[in-house]
Amino acid sequence: MLMTPGPTAVPTPVRDAMSRELINPDVDPEFNRIYDRLTDRLATVYGVDATDGADGSARDVVVPGGEGILGLEAAIASLVKPGTEVLCLSNGLYGDGFADFVESYGGEATLVAADYDESLPLAELESVLADDERDFDVATLVHCETPTGTLNDLGPALDLLAEADGETLTVVDAVSSLGGVPVPTERIDVCLGASQKCFSAPPGLTTAAISDRAWDAMTDRDPHSLYTNFLPWRDTSEGFPYTHLTTEVVALDAALGLWLEEGLDAVRERHATAAARCRERGVELGLDLYSAPERASPTVTAFYMPGRAGELQERLREEHDVLLATGLGDLAGDILRIGHMGHCARVERVDETMDALADVL
């Protein structure tokens, strides 16, 4: 039983959709209709189908072919050139990673970071923004730091960025929250998601909601890359930049159909209920969360088990056929993660997982 925080278990109707006859995305008009329906459905998930952004601009949704990390790199590649000033706000592995992407494209990254078990460093952010000699073109943030199960409240940081000059473009990694948790897309210029998390489709697709002013900045940047470049995806009426991942597009469209049939409020409530049950069972077992309870994400629970996570993961897989994830980086052996997101955000699956964990403990 797959209970990792992505990829998540793919439900039967989505697998059935993937087994249908292949559509040629380059010549068959049916594929264009499916892609257009997919972007419309995603716009509803993002909350941009009928709502303009806080800056008065609309947001277009695009779905390039490539796993979610493609979106993070493409956002930087599309907006950053040598000398571009980028503020990277971080309290986790992916927040730190944005700075690496910025530097790889010649940008000037300013990393404003907190320890991974702390909240976003707002005081430090305010201090950096108060420096009249600094003028940031782009700011990057992470909504859900999957490796530590932390959900960041982006509102205060977005407020500080808006109050500073209102011109800084915001890029947000919402890969592990989009679909299961409300995301303030209307305040974000490039909001990134992926197919394999809360949507429970296979890995392989990046999603992005992009504001008009971000598109304008990309046009001015004029990136030379093809694959890590959002610009060719703005208008696909005359064709896609490269052969699209047909089966993955069909799968994500089917997955979103299930999501919308269930309903926005119901899906979010299901995630919250599953998370609460997981943590309730964790308390019964005497386990500690890595993040403070008020920052713990509804999509993933990270239990802090110094030096034990790898052994427990192995025993759960071998003795109970339940697959969980450990931490990443320096915390690889210290964190055991349960992904209650997408199709896996169900109390019965959480209970089966926690029963198995109780046994191996």
Rosetta blueprint (number, residue, H / E / L):
1 M L
2 L E
3 M L
4 T L
5 P L
6 G L
7 P L
8 T L
9 A L
10 V L
11 P L
12 T H
13 P H
14 V H
15 R H
16 D H
17 A H
18 M H
19 S L
20 R L
21 E L
22 L L
23 I L
24 N L
25 P L
26 D L
27 V L
28 D L
29 P H
30 E H
31 F H
32 N H
33 R H
34 I H
35 Y H
36 D H
37 R H
38 L H
39 T H
40 D H
41 R H
42 L H
43 A H
44 T H
45 V H
46 Y H
47 G L
48 V L
49 D L
50 A L
51 T L
52 D L
53 G L
54 A L
55 D L
56 G L
57 S L
58 A L
59 R E
60 D E
61 V E
62 V E
63 V L
64 P L
65 G E
66 G L
67 E L
68 G H
69 I H
70 L H
71 G H
72 L H
73 E H
74 A H
75 A H
76 I H
77 A H
78 S H
79 L H
80 V L
81 K L
82 P L
83 G L
84 T L
85 E E
86 V E
87 L E
88 C E
89 L E
90 S E
91 N L
92 G L
93 L H
94 Y H
95 G H
96 D H
97 G H
98 F H
99 A H
100 D H
101 F H
102 V H
103 E H
104 S H
105 Y L
106 G L
107 G L
108 E E
109 A E
110 T E
111 L E
112 V E
113 A E
114 A L
115 D L
116 Y L
117 D L
118 E L
119 S L
120 L L
121 P L
122 L H
123 A H
124 E H
125 L H
126 E H
127 S H
128 V H
129 L H
130 A L
131 D L
132 D L
133 E L
134 R L
135 D L
136 F L
137 D L
138 V E
139 A E
140 T E
141 L E
142 V E
143 H L
144 C E
145 E E
146 T H
147 P H
148 T H
149 G L
150 T E
151 L E
152 N L
153 D L
154 L L
155 G H
156 P H
157 A H
158 L H
159 D H
160 L H
161 L H
162 A H
163 E H
164 A H
165 D L
166 G L
167 E L
168 T L
169 L E
170 T E
171 V E
172 V E
173 D E
174 A L
175 V L
176 S L
177 S L
178 L E
179 G L
180 G L
181 V E
182 P L
183 V L
184 P L
185 T H
186 E H
187 R H
188 I L
189 D L
190 V E
191 C E
192 L E
193 G E
194 A E
195 S L
196 Q L
197 K L
198 C L
199 F L
200 S L
201 A L
202 P L
203 P L
204 G L
205 L E
206 T E
207 T E
208 A E
209 A E
210 I E
211 S E
212 D H
213 R H
214 A H
215 W H
216 D H
217 A H
218 M H
219 T H
220 D H
221 R H
222 D L
223 P L
224 H L
225 S L
226 L L
227 Y L
228 T L
229 N L
230 F L
231 L H
232 P H
233 W H
234 R L
235 D L
236 T L
237 S L
238 E L
239 G L
240 F L
241 P L
242 Y L
243 T L
244 H L
245 L L
246 T H
247 T H
248 E H
249 V H
250 V H
251 A H
252 L H
253 D H
254 A H
255 A H
256 L H
257 G H
258 L H
259 W H
260 L H
261 E H
262 E H
263 G L
264 L H
265 D H
266 A H
267 V H
268 R H
269 E H
270 R H
271 H H
272 A H
273 T H
274 A H
275 A H
276 A H
277 R H
278 C H
279 R H
280 E H
281 R H
282 G H
283 V H
284 E H
285 L L
286 G L
287 L L
288 D E
289 L E
290 Y L
291 S L
292 A L
293 P H
294 E H
295 R H
296 A E
297 S L
298 P L
299 T L
300 V E
301 T E
302 A E
303 F E
304 Y E
305 M L
306 P L
307 G L
308 R L
309 A H
310 G H
311 E H
312 L H
313 Q H
314 E H
315 R H
316 L H
317 R H
318 E H
319 E H
320 H H
321 D L
322 V L
323 L E
324 L L
325 A E
326 T E
327 G L
328 L L
329 G H
330 D H
331 L H
332 A L
333 G L
334 D L
335 I E
336 L E
337 R E
338 I E
339 G E
340 H L
341 M L
342 G H
343 H H
344 C H
345 A L
346 R L
347 V H
348 E H
349 R H
350 V H
351 D H
352 E H
353 T H
354 M H
355 D H
356 A H
357 L H
358 A H
359 D H
360 V H
361 L L
